[in-house]
Amino acid sequence: MDMNALAYDLATTLDRLDSETADLLEKAVRDALALAERRSTLAPPTDSLGYPVGYFEATAGSFADEPLEAPGELPLETRESW
């Protein structure tokens, strides 16, 4: 949506409303703006797939010096027959 159109719609709506309702709408809009601001500052920027930017670069090679070994074979589970 065009920001000018949104601002116009909000302004004309506020002008039509009684003062108490206009105050409530203005507070709701300000609360929504504050929420959006908090979310944008808390969430790290993401790439096109939704992963945090630099995540894989920062974690690549994390286990390079760790010996990774698969566990031995576990015994088969015994179940009751039907």
Helices and strands as residue ranges (DSSP letters): H 3-16, H 19-42, H 55-59
